[in-house]
């Protein structure tokens, strides 16, 4: 019993010694908590007011511009003349000369004599994206909504501005770089298009040629549901045909009248008419507005039988009437729907229509002045050269231009009469829907 007790005591002692020498488990380290990144301080948009200028011409409206290099100013071609000047931010005025001009894209670059401007760096082409914030220095701020495309395939940004900027204003991104120039209240032409003059000219020439061929037969220019809910089609053609078939078996009988620049009802139609007028495609062109009563009233698209494309049916707030046949009594006026309250969108539309007509008239007068100046200079040069034996008064090219300009000036009054008729048509249309007088300026 004693031996057994001694054995148990020895075993107990051994276990006790083992327990004393056992290492205590080390506590697990607490997980590291990473500090939240500090928010980056908001960068202030660089002040570009010292880079802005006003382009001044004696017979032209003043226009905005900006220094793209210490001695270079970028502006709209419409604001330039033979001897432009630029007014700096501090009121000083410097002489300038046109270094490059792109009429189709309406962009020009001026060389400023003794220029010392602070240039604005250009943003990479088409880098801005939707929802990016932009600003017009000294005017307003906006947000890019989308990228649209113009007739020439040139991409434009559509921007929602909090106030309407002046056309030709430079648009700056958040880094203070120039994105482009405003073309109207919402569109911005990026500077990527500046080197595309030759490409633009080729695109214009190709479209003019294609449209000239197409207009030999009836072309569907627009399909619109008017304020009375009636569907009308606007046709253009150099050939007066008695019947025109629409796809689906519908036949309409147009009554033709001479093409009128002001006879448009929506923006797309206006753009087409302006293109036709600018490139002299209106010579010998006829038009007709026809009521489309067959084929159901819920049509969403119209297409001429055998034509390549189709026109989406749009809406207009105006009342459209079919073109009357020659010698027919004037149609009875249709009952008008209750007058609708004019909105800010209506204001922009009417102001743009009057502005486009005014710009066209001013462009005509500028062109006539330039042609008269060429004739005066040629007459002076002829008198001086005639004093030298054997020296031709004018070169063959100068003689061709001289004769053409003389004919153009002889027809100047007819061209002015066209604008007067267009202004009268627009005034009657504006009065019929009670457009405020201040919108017509």
Helices and strands as residue ranges (DSSP letters): H 2-21, G 49-51, E 52-56, E 63-69, E 72-75, G 77-79, E 85-87, E 93-102, E 107-112, E 133-136, E 140-149, E 155-161, E 170-172, E 178-182, E 187-190, G 191-196, H 197-214, E 219-225, E 231-237, E 244-246, E 250-252, E 257-258, H 267-278, E 286-291, E 301-302, E 311-312, E 314-315, H 344-385, H 396-410, H 412-432, G 437-440
